């Protein structure tokens, strides 16, 4: 039988009542067997276990962990790789807000792995957390519906559940970056996209919108979907772009990791197209040509999510699910202000 995650909403999902009927026992007897209690005869317990196997019943760990009367002073945060400064900043900010209210934050780190995320959430909820902050992966999050625990999604929305979301205006940021490059006279703008299930897709949408507004067609050969969202993939793609007979005069890197790869390749090639990156990064303003970026307050993502979750957990905020969108701003430093003619320069 295929594995299901506790609290997955399925119309035919068996309950303890179904198990009790199949085994011909009372609901209390089933509960004691399921929860490892004593006072059930071996023969009866075997009958209950047989009914469980036949029906495919699974105990709802989420609902069990959050049964009435249970209170906690901990929140849970499930996100990606903590070596990524983006996630580390969110974690640090949420820890600070939670700590000011006397709450601890338990961290779970997964990397775009739906099954790993489910396991992490199961483990965190079993610790009686008061609420969940989640940077969701691409999976279906319907398994969280009706669990009785407040959930706030961070950076991107989830599917299968209506819940609070705190995010960055990714489409607006993509439009800002592209409009800026267009205003510098660039018409051949490449965009490098990390694999994503939401954020970079919205940045691409902003890129396309800026072109439409300017009355220009997007050269689809300059829309580069990378196999991996790391600097190495961006470096390889940038080399290929710049060695074409008709290279772009500007590059928009959709994440800070990709910006790093772009800059490395351009340094080796001695080329100087205009470059705008999405998300700021350390030392971006200290490079020989400081990097122009579209930036947002990443720490505020963590702070806003933690504040909202604390209010939900305390019952002081009973509004429908909220969608908080933080604005982006363009920081001009030099790399995004190069003219189209600079793109063909080569190192001596």
C-alpha positions in Angstrom: 0.0 0.0 0.0 1.4 3.4 -0.9 2.6 5.5 2.0 0.4 8.5 3.0 1.3 11.3 5.3 -0.8 11.9 8.4 -3.8 14.2 7.9 -3.9 13.8 4.1 -7.5 14.7 3.2 -8.8 11.6 1.5 -12.6 10.9 1.3 -12.1 7.2 1.9 -9.4 7.4 4.5 -10.1 4.9 7.3 -10.7 6.1 10.9 -10.5 4.4 14.3 -14.2 4.1 14.1 -13.8 2.0 10.9 -11.2 -0.1 12.6 -13.5 -0.7 15.7 -16.3 -1.8 13.4 -14.1 -4.2 11.4 -12.6 -5.7 14.6 -15.9 -5.8 16.5 -14.6 -3.8 19.5 -15.2 -0.5 21.1 -13.4 2.7 20.1 -11.5 2.9 23.4 -10.0 -0.5 22.7 -8.8 0.6 19.3 -7.3 3.7 20.9 -5.4 1.7 23.5 -4.0 -0.6 20.9 -3.0 2.2 18.5 -1.4 4.2 21.3 0.4 1.3 22.9 -1.7 1.2 26.0 -2.3 -1.8 28.3 -5.4 -3.7 29.4 -6.3 -5.3 26.0 -6.3 -9.1 25.7 -3.8 -10.5 23.2 -6.5 -12.1 21.1 -8.4 -8.8 20.9 -5.3 -6.8 20.2 -4.4 -9.1 17.3 -7.9 -8.7 15.9 -7.5 -4.9 16.1 -4.1 -5.0 14.4 -5.5 -7.2 11.6 -8.3 -4.7 11.0 -5.7 -1.9 10.9 -3.7 -3.8 8.3 -6.8 -4.6 6.2 -8.1 -1.1 6.2 -4.7 0.6 5.8 -5.4 2.8 8.9 -2.7 5.3 9.9 -2.7 7.3 13.1 -2.9 11.0 12.6 0.3 12.2 14.3 -0.4 15.8 13.6 -3.8 15.9 15.2 -2.6 13.7 18.0 0.3 16.1 18.8 -2.0 19.1 18.8 -4.9 17.7 20.8 -6.6 20.2 23.1 -4.9 21.1 26.3 -1.4 20.9 24.8 0.5 24.1 24.9 4.0 24.9 23.7 6.5 27.8 23.8 8.2 26.7 20.6 7.7 27.5 17.0 9.0 25.4 14.1 10.8 26.7 11.0 11.2 24.5 8.0 13.5 25.8 5.2 16.2 25.0 2.7 20.0 24.8 3.1 21.1 27.0 6.0 24.5 27.6 4.3 22.5 29.7 1.9 22.6 33.3 3.3 19.0 33.8 2.2 17.7 31.1 4.5 20.2 31.9 7.3 18.9 35.5 7.3 15.3 34.4 7.6 16.1 32.0 10.4 18.1 34.6 12.4 15.3 37.2 12.1 12.6 34.8 13.1 14.6 33.6 16.1 15.0 37.2 17.3 11.2 37.9 17.1 10.3 34.6 18.7 12.8 35.1 21.5 11.4 38.5 22.3 8.1 36.8 23.0 9.6 34.0 25.1 9.4 31.4 22.3 12.1 29.2 21.0 12.4 28.2 17.3 13.1 24.6 16.3 14.7 24.4 12.9 14.2 21.8 10.2 16.3 22.0 7.0 15.3 20.3 3.8 16.4 21.0 0.2 13.5 20.9 -2.3 12.6 17.3 -1.1 8.9 16.9 -0.6 9.2 13.6 1.3 12.0 15.0 3.4 9.9 18.0 4.1 7.0 15.9 5.3 9.2 13.9 7.6 10.7 17.1 9.0 7.2 18.5 9.6 6.1 15.3 11.3 9.1 15.3 13.6 8.7 19.0 14.5 4.9 18.7 15.2 5.6 15.7 17.4 7.5 18.1 19.6 4.3 20.0 20.4 5.2 23.2 18.5 2.7 26.0 18.7 3.0 26.8 15.0 4.9 26.3 11.8 6.8 28.6 9.5 7.6 26.9 6.2 9.6 27.8 3.1 7.6 25.3 1.0 8.9 23.0 -1.7 7.0 22.1 -4.8 4.9 19.4 -3.2 1.2 19.4 -2.2 0.7 20.8 1.3 -2.9 19.7 1.7 -1.7 17.3 4.4 -1.5 20.3 6.7 -5.2 21.2 6.3 -7.3 20.8 9.4 -4.4 19.8 11.7 -5.2 22.6 14.1 -1.8 24.2 14.0 -1.3 27.7 12.5 1.0 27.7 9.5 2.7 30.7 7.8 4.5 30.1 4.5 7.5 32.1 3.7 8.9 33.3 0.4 6.5 31.4 -1.8 2.9 30.1 -1.5 2.1 26.4 -1.1 -0.5 24.3 -3.0 -3.4 22.5 -1.5 -4.0 24.7 1.5 -5.1 28.3 2.2 -2.7 29.8 4.7 -0.8 32.9 5.5 2.1 33.8 3.2 4.9 36.4 3.5 6.8 36.9 0.3 8.8 39.3 -1.8 7.4 41.0 -4.9 9.4 38.8 -7.3 7.5 39.9 -10.4 8.0 43.5 -9.5 11.7 43.0 -8.9 12.1 41.2 -12.2 10.4 44.1 -13.9 12.6 46.7 -12.1 15.8 45.0 -13.2 14.7 44.7 -16.8 13.3 48.2 -17.1 16.6 49.5 -15.7 18.6 47.6 -18.3 16.3 48.7 -21.1 16.6 52.3 -20.0 20.4 52.0 -20.4 19.9 51.2 -24.1 20.1 47.4 -23.9 17.8 45.4 -26.2 19.6 42.0 -26.1 19.2 41.1 -22.4 19.8 37.5 -21.2 18.1 36.2 -18.1 19.5 33.2 -16.2 17.0 31.3 -14.2 17.5 28.8 -11.4 15.2 25.9 -11.2 12.3 27.1 -9.1 8.7 26.3 -8.5 7.6 29.9 -7.9 10.1 32.7 -7.3 12.3 32.8 -10.4 9.2 32.0 -12.5 7.7 35.3 -11.2 11.0 37.1 -11.9 10.8 35.8 -15.5 7.2 37.1 -15.7 8.5 40.6 -14.7 11.2 40.3 -17.3 8.7 39.6 -20.0 6.3 42.3 -18.8 9.0 45.0 -19.0 9.7 44.0 -22.6 6.1 44.1 -23.5 5.7 47.6 -22.0 8.7 48.7 -24.0 7.2 47.3 -27.2 10.0 44.8 -27.6 10.0 41.0 -28.2 11.9 38.7 -25.9 14.6 36.8 -27.6 13.8 33.3 -26.3 17.4 32.1 -27.0 18.5 34.5 -24.2 16.1 33.0 -21.7 18.3 30.4 -20.1 16.8 27.8 -17.8 19.6 26.3 -15.8 19.7 22.6 -14.7 20.9 23.6 -11.2 20.7 26.8 -9.3 24.4 27.1 -8.4 27.3 29.4 -9.5 28.8 26.6 -11.6 25.8 26.3 -13.8 25.6 30.1 -14.2 29.3 30.3 -15.1 29.0 27.7 -17.8 25.9 29.3 -19.3 27.4 32.7 -19.3 30.5 31.5 -21.2 28.2 30.0 -23.8 26.2 33.1 -24.1 29.2 35.5 -24.4 31.0 33.3 -27.0 28.0 33.3 -29.3 28.3 35.3 -32.5 25.5 37.6 -31.2 26.1 37.8 -27.4 23.8 39.7 -25.1 24.8 43.2 -24.1 23.2 42.7 -20.6 22.6 39.8 -18.2 19.9 39.6 -15.5 20.9 36.9 -12.9 17.8 35.7 -11.1 19.5 34.7 -7.8 22.6 35.8 -5.9 24.3 32.4 -6.5 23.8 32.9 -10.3 25.2 36.4 -10.1 28.4 34.9 -8.6 28.8 32.5 -11.6 28.1 35.3 -14.1 30.8 37.5 -12.7 33.3 34.7 -12.5 32.8 33.8 -16.2 32.9 37.5 -17.3 36.1 38.0 -15.4 37.7 35.1 -17.2 36.5 36.1 -20.6 37.3 39.8 -20.2 33.8 40.8 -21.3 31.8 43.6 -19.7 28.0 43.4 -20.4 25.8 45.1 -18.0 24.8 42.9 -15.1 21.9 43.1 -12.6 21.5 40.5 -9.9 18.4 39.6 -7.8 19.1 39.6 -4.1 22.1 41.5 -2.6 25.1 39.6 -1.3 28.2 40.3 0.8 30.9 42.3 -0.9 28.8 43.1 -3.9 29.6 46.8 -3.3 33.3 46.1 -2.9 34.1 44.5 -6.3 36.1 46.4 -8.9 32.8 47.2 -10.6 30.2 47.1 -7.8 27.2 45.0 -8.6 23.8 46.5 -9.3 21.1 44.4 -7.6 17.4 44.2 -7.0 17.1 43.9 -3.2 14.5 43.3 -0.6 14.5 43.1 3.1 15.1 39.4 3.6 15.3 39.7 7.4 11.8 41.3 7.3 10.5 38.1 5.7 11.5 36.2 8.8 10.3 38.9 11.2 6.9 39.3 9.6 6.4 35.6 9.4 7.3 35.1 13.1 5.1 38.0 14.2 2.1 36.7 12.3 2.6 33.1 13.5 2.8 34.3 17.1 -0.4 36.2 16.8 -2.1 33.2 15.2 -0.9 30.8 17.9 -2.1 33.2 20.6 -5.5 33.5 19.0 -5.2 37.3 18.7 -5.4 37.3 14.9 -8.4 35.6 13.5 -8.5 37.2 10.1 -8.7 35.1 6.9 -5.3 34.0 5.5 -3.1 37.0 4.9 -0.8 37.6 1.9 2.0 40.0 2.8 4.2 41.1 -0.1 7.4 43.0 0.6 8.6 45.5 -2.0 11.9 45.4 -3.9 14.3 48.2 -4.7 17.0 48.7 -7.3 20.4 49.5 -6.0 22.5 51.1 -8.7 26.2 50.5 -8.2 27.9 50.3 -11.6 27.5 46.9 -13.2 24.0 47.6 -14.3 24.8 51.0 -15.8 27.3 49.9 -18.4 26.3 50.9 -22.0 25.7 48.3 -24.7 29.1 49.0 -26.3 31.0 47.8 -23.2 29.8 44.2 -23.7 32.3 43.5 -26.5 35.4 44.6 -24.6 38.0 42.0 -24.1 40.8 41.7 -21.7 44.2 42.8 -23.1 
